Amino acid sequence: MNKKELKLAVSFLQEASHEYGSHCCNDWEFPPDWLKEEKIQFVKEYHQYNGDSEEFNPKYLHLPDFAAMSFLAHKLEKLANTAKKFDS
């Protein structure tokens, strides 16, 4: 995947996050192959990204779908902007 493709994925995730944010139900669950430690890390990083670190609770590992999308878009954008192995 090149840099332009990563940025396109970011754009789609940001748009989806915005659209999903206006749904009345924002349930989302981690895929079944995620370890508890991976879930904890993801949710902790999300709250740091969101500016509400005090909201992190390792016993409550739930995020709305739009929040997970927005965070993934942020992580992909960061990757696209810093990775030297991507072209364009």
ABEGO torsion letter per residue (X at the ends): XBAAAAAAAAAAAAAAAAAAAABABABBBBBAABBAAAAAAAAAAAAAAAGBAAABBAABBBBBAAAAAAAAAAAAAAAAAABAABBX
